[in-house]
Every structure is written in structure tokens, then in C-alpha cells.
Amino acid sequence: MESYLFIINNGPYGDERPYNALRLAMNLIKRQDTQVKIFLTADGVACARKGQKTPDGYYNIEHMVKVLAASGKVAT
């Protein structure tokens, strides 16, 4: 089994790093025998905040976190 750990410490908007990490994680969970862990720290904790107001032109980071959390392949 392959395991991946993503550490996100940037806020959800204003920077592409959280989006890119979550996008990659969403693609990795599609593979069999793959475990994905996401660790939110510092400003990255805001990525899991409920009721985010997504700025124009940005993807909804809250929705991406929900999709990953709902997957049976993501450690919680």
C-alpha cells in the first residue's frame, strides 16, 4: 500500500498551494491500495472551516476537504 501525507499550512485562498495539494490528494484517492492523510496546521486549518466565502475565480477549498474526508481512503 502506498501512503501519502500532505501538510497544508497556508490559508485556503490567496495562494495556490492548498488547492494544488488537495487537487493532487483527490486524484490519489482514486487509486487502489492508496492511503492519503492530510494534516492541516497554522493557517491551513482555515481550509476545513465551514461556510467559507469563495472569492471569484477560486475553487471551493471547503468542498475539496469534504470530498476527501468522505472518502474511505482518507485517514481521519
N, C-alpha and C positions, 0 to 999 in steps of 0.2 A: 504494500500500500504506500502510495506517495502522500506525503503531508506537506502542507504549505502554511506558513504563518505570515500574516500581513499585520504590520504595526502601523497604525494610522495616527499621527499626532498633529495633523493640520486640520483646521476648521473645514466645514463642508463646502464653502463657496469662496471664491477669490483665488483659488489655487486648484490646479488640475490633479494634484497628487492623490487626494482621497477618491476622486472619481475614477482615475486610472487604476488604482488598487482594487476598488470594488468591481470595476468592469472586468478586470482580469480574474478576480475571485469568482464572479458569476459564470465565467466561461470554464473555469477549472472544475466547478461542482458538476458540470455536465459529464465529466469523465468518470468511468467506473474505477473503483478502488482508489479514490482520491479523497483526502480529508483536508478541509480548509478551515483554518482558525483565523479570526480577526480580533486583534487587540486594539481597542481604542484608548488612547491616552492623551493627556493635555487637552488641547483644543479639538482633537479628534473625537472626543466624547460627544460633541455637538452634532456629529454625523448621525447619531441614533436618537436625537431629540425629536419628539413627536410634534407635529403641527408646523413644520418648517415652511417658511415662505420662500419658495424657489425663485431666485432672480431670473429675469428674462434671459433666455439663451443658455440656461444651465439645466442639467438633468437633475431630477429629484433624488438627492442622496438618501433621504429618509426611506423612500420606496426601495432603493437598491439594498439598503441594510435589511429591510423587512423581507425581501425576497431571499436573501442569504440566510437569515435567521429561520425562515420557514423551511428551508431545505434540510433534509435529513442527514446531509453530508457535512453539515457545519457544526463544529463543536461549540457548545454554549457554556 
